[in-house]
Amino acid sequence: MRHPYEPLVRLQLASLCIAVILAVVALFHLDNRWLVLFMFYILSISLLVESLVEYKKQQLASCISQLLRAVIILLFSTVLFF
């Protein structure tokens, strides 16, 4: 039997893998700062998806915690980049 939130968990895992790949690429190409910004955006998408999974499980405290983490990463990475 498949897990009911399997597509969301796969999306979260895929976004985490993309963020790790972008982080490794950004380490070797330090001239491209937009790669780091894009990596933080992808990481916040992963946290948003995890927040959605927690919301569907009806675990509101964990959902709000993940949502706040995603928003903080989005705001700080944008402010530091620009």
Secondary structure, DSSP 8 states (H G I E B T S, - for coil): ---TTHHHHHHHHHHHHHHHHHHHHHHH-TT-HHHHHHHHHHHHHHHHHHHHHHHHTT-HHHHHHHHHHHHHHHHHHHHHH-
